[in-house]
Amino acid sequence: MSLTKSELVEIFRKLVLIREFDLLAIELRKAKRIYGAVHPYVGEEAVAVGVCAALRPTDRITSTHRGHGHCIAKGADINRMMAELFGRVDGYCKGKGGSMHIADFAIGMLGANGIVAGGMPIACGAALAAQLEDAGKVTACFFGDGATGEGEFHETLNIASLWKLPLLFVCENNRYGAGNAVESVRAQADITLHAPAYGMPGIAVDGNDVLAVRDTAAEAAERARRGDGPTLIHCKTFRSLFHAMRDVPPPETRPDDLLAAWRGRDRDPITRLEDHLIGGGTVTTAELQQIRDAVKRDLDAAVAFAEASPYPDPNDLLVDMFAE
Amino acid sequence: MREITFAQALEEALIEEMERDERVITLATTRAPGLENKFGDKRVRFTPISEAAFTGIGLGAAGSGFRPVVHWGMVTFSFVAMDQIVNQASKIRYMFGGQADFPVTYRCTTGGGMQVAAQHSQSPYSMFMHLAGLKIILPSTPADAKGLLKSSIRDNNPVVFFECSRLASTTGPVPDGEHVVPIGVADVKRAGRDVTVVGLAYYVREALAVADTLAAEGISLEVVDPRTLVPMDADAIRASVRKTGRLVVVDEAPATCSAASEIVALVTEDAQTFRALRAPVQRVCAAPVPVPFSPPLEQAALPDRARITTAIRRVLA
């Protein structure tokens, strides 16, 4: 499927924005300017950006503990994201959620989730709502390879297929569930094979090729909108950095050759798209540099926005507990 | 006023709310042919036995504009959906800064006395009370069951609605037409002078029976039914205790960290009510065991009229 130059440029911008947002978050956390845990999405950006490029603004997504990329890909405001990481009142959750619990219901981002597979039933519920409304909305449910060991994964694949829910099950197989290699925790290493077991199509895709992910997701979304049910999209990608950090990044325990292979210019999702766009004459190096510069400025502005925002008032501790 | 069963009252409430609001849908593992015929199988969803999935589906659909009524069957089965209840439903609104509402009602049967042994005779409402973020309902009469289920479905928060198994076939008067009971308001089921007995669910009836018996001796019991456990109507319970000066709480859950414990704490923490107490408070609860199967053992595990009466005599001594 051919995309316009502006669409391609926007895809590139979002890849870079996610990358730079998370690299910045790591530095901010090391400097103790933000709090809690950081789960960088570095290396996996093409999955969120590719899938969300195939969605409409009214479509919905659910996310994971590694959720900054999904937020940005769906169109979240980085100022409010950053303010949430800073624990400030202008954050998406008014400082009540932090990195692992960013949501923006107004754009159909139904929440990051600190529990592996925890968002999968919620995604199914959103898809059921869409099916009942019959408005052609789909839901993309992001989860990692680790989620395939959870009961909620199997339960939701079965129900979604049985009810033909308009869902995209997007598995980000980054090869490690926290510190455990996929093959060390799964009897069957190929996650795609779960799809036929639950009577739905399963498609494996190079998760570092944003355009391939986008095309696969577009096809699955069309299928879902037609009423033909969910698709399992198995995105093969790699977590370039660590699982999570608090005060300092944890030591690397994965094999050097594996890291080198996935971090290469031909594998990295950003340089890969960059080379493709420049090689095809779509954009110039200077244009891409302008985008990178603009991203840096936007992130500086986001940090300034966050730091200018006040901390929540402890007197508001109980606000938002119950709806009227 | 007409008399119907507790179960009929709940059915009426559900049908009326589904007629009133087409966004009310149901999810359950057992088929409901009557409801399906009336509202269609799109709104009346028959689900696989996948509690974690359909508990979260209810939550997700609630966050996407619907008002699901999810039936776990027995509360027993909710325990395989604990992630969705504890990590998701109870926290989702607050954790996201109140940006969306989640109007979902989780129904389940509860309680012992049915000779179905440990796994199917549980009264774990205090486990759910402990999770900030859920409203908890436990009615004792058909009228309250109907009125509170309607309020729960209309409420914009996750509500867990406990239906005591031993009450299902009991009958009581239920007003014709629209009948709604507000969440968070206790009810004095019998006014009295000497002892406040706070009963829960089945034990409201048992407390009333004991009150009849003791009235012959000139002992006047005030029987208070909280009806809602979260939010608890502490004011009503305290007011009753300030009047009588004595408190007995009766429930079929074990006493440790129970609703009964919470009620006692709410009463004794209040200085004015504490000063009005004329005797130590008493809890009449289940023995701290998994509920056993054999009838004599089960009866020994659960509160009964004799134990309630003993506790009342103790606070009067």
Interface residues (C-beta under 8 A of the other chain):
Chain A: R60 T62 G91 Y92 C93 K94 G95 K96 G97 H101 A103 D104 F105 A106 L110 G111 N113 G114 I115 G118 M120 P121 I122 A123 C124 G125 A126 A127 L128 A129 A130 L132 E133 G151 E152 E155 T156 N158 I159 L162 V319 D320 M321 F322 A323 E324
Chain B: I25 K42 R43 R45 T47 P48 S50 A52 A53 F54 T55 G56 I57 G58 L59 G60 A61 A62 G63 S64 G65 F66 P68 V80 D83 Q84 N87 Q88 I92 R93 Y94 M95 F96 G97 G98 Q99 A100 D101 F102 P103 A132 G133 K135 N156 N157
